[in-house]
Amino acid sequence: MFEFIGLCAGFLAALVSTADTLLINTAYTFMYDVLAPLRGIDLSSLPESQKDHTIAIFRFWVFVFGLLAVPLIFSGLTLYQLVFAVFSSQIVLFVPILYGLLNPDGAAVRGKGASVSVVAGFVLAVVSVIAGVASGVSELVDGAPLVAFAVSIVLFFAVPKLQRKTFQGTEVAKGGAA
C-alpha cells in the first residue's frame, strides 16, 4: 500500500516539476525574446538597481501564464496535448537561436524579424492547438509545430528585407528632396 502511495507522490512531484519548468521557461522566453526586444531593452546590461524590478516583472508573467493555464486544465486536454502545445509554441525559437549561433555578426540585423517571427509562430501554434482540440480535428494539433516553424522561418527572413526596402525608400526620398 505504501509503495503505491509513494509511487503516486513521486509521479505528482514529477508532474508539478514539469509544469513549473514549462511556466518558468514560457515566461522567460516571453520576457527576454519578445517583450524586451519590442521595448528596445537589453536585459543583460541592466544596472543593479533595476534588477529587482525586472524580477518582479518576471514573476508577474509567470503568474499570468499560470492563470492562462488554468482554463486549459479544465478544458479536457490530456497532459500530452498540454505539453505538445507548449512545445509547439516554443519550437519557433529554433530559427533565431540557430541563426544567432551560426552568424553572430548578422544576428543584430534580424532583431525585429526574430521578434516578429517568435510572436507570430507562438500565437499561430497556440491557436492551432486550441482550435484543433476544440473542433476535434487532430491534424490541427499534430501540424501545429510544423506550421508555426514554417511561419517563423518565413517571417524571420522576410521582415528584415521589408525593413531594408522601407528604410532605403525613405532615405532615397529624403536624399532626393534635399
C-alpha positions in Angstrom: 0.0 0.0 0.0 2.8 2.4 1.0 4.6 1.7 -2.3 1.6 2.7 -4.3 1.2 6.0 -2.3 5.0 6.7 -2.7 4.7 6.0 -6.5 1.7 8.4 -6.8 3.6 11.0 -4.8 6.6 10.7 -7.0 4.5 10.9 -10.1 2.8 14.0 -8.8 6.1 15.6 -7.9 7.4 15.0 -11.4 4.2 16.4 -12.9 4.4 19.6 -10.7 8.1 20.0 -11.5 7.4 19.7 -15.3 4.6 22.2 -15.1 6.7 24.6 -13.1 9.6 24.3 -15.5 7.3 24.9 -18.5 5.8 28.0 -16.8 9.2 29.5 -16.0 10.5 28.7 -19.5 7.5 30.3 -21.1 7.7 33.5 -19.0 11.5 33.7 -19.5 11.1 33.3 -23.3 8.4 35.8 -23.5 10.2 38.4 -21.4 13.7 38.0 -22.9 12.9 37.2 -26.5 9.7 39.1 -27.1 8.9 41.8 -24.6 12.5 43.2 -24.2 13.3 43.4 -27.9 10.0 45.0 -28.7 10.7 47.7 -26.0 14.3 48.0 -27.0 15.7 46.9 -23.6 18.9 44.9 -23.2 18.2 42.9 -20.1 21.7 41.6 -19.9 23.1 45.1 -19.2 20.6 46.4 -16.7 22.0 48.3 -13.7 21.8 46.6 -10.3 19.1 49.0 -9.2 16.7 47.7 -11.9 17.2 44.0 -11.4 14.7 43.8 -8.6 12.1 45.5 -10.8 12.9 43.0 -13.6 12.5 40.1 -11.3 9.1 41.4 -10.2 8.0 41.7 -13.8 9.2 38.2 -14.5 7.2 36.9 -11.5 4.2 38.8 -12.8 4.5 37.0 -16.2 4.9 33.6 -14.5 1.6 34.3 -12.6 -0.1 35.4 -15.8 0.9 32.3 -17.8 -0.1 30.2 -14.8 -3.5 31.8 -14.8 -3.8 31.2 -18.5 -3.0 27.5 -18.0 -5.9 27.1 -15.5 -8.7 27.1 -18.2 -6.6 24.7 -20.2 -6.5 22.2 -17.4 -10.3 22.1 -17.2 -10.8 22.1 -20.9 -10.4 18.3 -21.2 -6.9 18.4 -22.7 -4.7 15.5 -21.9 -1.2 16.0 -20.4 0.3 15.0 -23.7 -1.7 17.7 -25.5 -0.7 20.4 -22.9 3.0 19.5 -23.2 2.7 19.3 -27.0 1.1 22.8 -27.1 3.9 24.3 -25.1 6.5 22.5 -27.3 4.7 23.7 -30.4 4.7 27.3 -29.2 8.4 27.2 -28.4 9.8 25.5 -31.5 9.7 28.9 -33.1 12.8 29.9 -31.1 14.9 27.4 -33.0 15.5 29.6 -36.1 16.5 32.8 -34.4 18.8 31.0 -31.9 20.4 28.8 -34.6 21.0 31.8 -36.8 22.5 33.8 -33.9 24.8 30.9 -33.1 26.0 30.4 -36.7 26.1 34.0 -37.7 26.6 36.2 -34.6 27.6 39.3 -36.7 24.4 39.2 -38.8 22.1 38.4 -35.8 21.7 42.1 -34.8 20.3 42.9 -38.3 17.5 40.4 -37.8 16.4 41.5 -34.4 13.0 42.8 -35.4 12.5 39.8 -37.7 13.3 37.5 -34.8 10.8 39.2 -32.5 8.0 39.1 -35.2 8.7 35.5 -36.1 8.7 34.3 -32.5 5.4 36.2 -31.6 3.6 35.1 -34.8 4.8 31.5 -34.6 3.8 31.3 -30.9 0.4 32.7 -31.5 -0.2 30.5 -34.5 0.9 27.4 -32.6 -1.3 28.1 -29.6 -4.3 29.0 -31.8 -3.8 25.9 -33.9 -3.7 23.6 -30.9 -6.7 25.2 -29.2 -8.7 25.1 -32.5 -7.7 21.5 -33.1 -8.8 20.4 -29.6 -12.0 22.5 -29.7 -13.0 21.2 -33.1 -11.8 17.6 -32.6 -9.5 17.9 -35.7 -6.3 16.1 -34.6 -4.5 17.3 -37.7 -4.5 20.9 -36.4 -2.9 19.8 -33.2 -0.4 17.5 -34.9 0.6 20.0 -37.5 0.9 23.0 -35.1 4.7 22.7 -34.7 5.4 22.4 -38.4 3.1 25.3 -39.4 4.5 27.5 -36.6 8.1 26.6 -37.6 7.4 27.4 -41.3 5.8 30.7 -40.5 8.6 31.6 -38.1 11.2 30.9 -40.8 9.4 33.0 -43.4 8.9 35.9 -41.1 12.5 35.7 -39.7 14.0 36.3 -43.1 11.2 38.4 -44.7 10.8 41.1 -42.0 14.4 42.4 -42.2 14.2 42.5 -46.0 11.0 44.5 -45.8 12.6 46.9 -43.3 15.6 47.5 -45.5 13.3 48.2 -48.5 11.3 50.7 -46.4 14.4 52.3 -45.0 16.1 52.6 -48.4 12.8 54.1 -49.8 12.7 56.8 -47.1 16.4 57.5 -47.5 16.1 57.9 -51.2 13.1 60.1 -50.7 15.0 62.3 -48.2 18.1 62.4 -50.4 16.0 63.4 -53.5 14.3 66.2 -51.6 17.5 67.7 -50.3 
